Amino acid sequence: MRTLGIAAALVLLTCTPPARAESAWFQPPQWGDVALLGVAEALIVVDVLQTLDLKHHPDAVFGEMNPLLGQHPSDARIIGMGALGALVTAGAWYALPSEGRWVAPAVVIVLETFAVVGNARAGMVIRF
């Protein structure tokens, strides 16, 4: 729970509007910034949906690799951590100056691509 509180505090801090709206720090996002954020958020959703399939593989020797989730997380914990990750990503994206706004989604895209590919190789699928 301590990690959740720290993450929530970081989201609140990163979502605070700048002191001066006319400063060079904050410029409205460009379409490329929004597209990168959309891809990052979509990959988080795919990772969460794949991870929810973990319980359908009881014979697998692997478990969840994310130490924040634990070895065999509940569905609620998976969804909650995914939502928190999406909020932190969006908060960091919003808080960064316009020139560096691409950094947060780019890092998430790289990390989530490894997670999604690893999940798929392990046999996890998206179930509806």
Secondary structure, DSSP 8 states (H G I E B T S, - for coil): -HHHHHHHHHHHHHTS--S-TTSTT-----HHHHHHHHHHHHHHHHHHHHHGGGGG-TT-S-----TTT-SS--HHHHHHHHHHHHHHHHHHHHHS-GGGTTHHHHHHHHHHHHHHHHHHHTT-----
